[in-house]
Amino acid sequence: MASTGVMLVLTAALAVLVVADPEPVQDFCVAVHPAGDAAAYPGFPCKPASAVVSDDFFFAGLAVAGDTSNRFGFNVTQGNVEAFPGVNTLGLSINRGDFAPGGVNPPHSHPRATELVHVIAGRVLVGFVSTAGRLYSKVLREGESFVFPRGMIHFQYNVGEASAARVITVFNSQLPGVVGAGPALFGADPEIPDVVLAKSFQVDAKIIKLLKSMFKN
Ligand SMILES: *[C@@H]1O[C@H](CO)[C@@H](O)[C@H](O)[C@H]1NC(C)=O
């Protein structure tokens, strides 16, 4: 009996350890963005509480559609701590995704967050691949949601042939980070050597060069 109690306490302690961002130790910590890229643990430095105003907890960035007239037919507007200082240390953030007909948010992963995608308009095919190599996928309609567990490669694709689509995504991190599969492999700076990628994908180096040409910055 006692050991069951100990196990429950240990399990609860472990559950606390796996939350995405540290628990806040104060009501809030509106981010002050230092010059350069020095994001400090556990987040950015706090604005003095006496200087905090209502607008520090307000973000209108997602009210405007992103421009989808690019080769992917997709645009993401980010509401992470860099754009929305009020979420600093709170362990969450929000993005907006806009899709032209046939637009795709290409395969990518977020190293620091689980993501929930919620469709506001349109029909969107979503999916992620588990560590066992299994694809979990679904076509979402307006008002429907799906989750991508932390770190899993996932994508979103507008299957509406003539209509735009719009999603809201939320993350259990103030700064989820993103690793694009294509950009990481074929657009890295400096480049991953052609010979490494050709051997890894079992294709000719010509194909690797072609793929690299698509991800040149
Ligand atoms: C996304 O939309 C914004 C706002 O219209 C625009 O400034 C930006 O260039 C777009 N990004 C891409 C990749 O098209």
The ligand as a Gaussian input file, in Angstrom:
#p B3LYP/6-31G(d) Opt

LIG

0 1
 C        3.683000      36.255000     -45.301000
 O        2.790000      37.354000     -45.212000
 C        3.395000      38.567000     -44.784000
 C        2.287000      39.577000     -44.601000
 O        1.543000      39.752000     -45.779000
 C        4.455000      38.977000     -45.799000
 O        5.102000      40.142000     -45.359000
 C        5.470000      37.862000     -45.968000
 O        6.388000      38.187000     -46.980000
 C        4.765000      36.552000     -46.323000
 N        5.747000      35.458000     -46.322000
 C        5.882000      34.621000     -47.352000
 C        6.890000      33.528000     -47.180000
 O        5.225000      34.707000     -48.373000

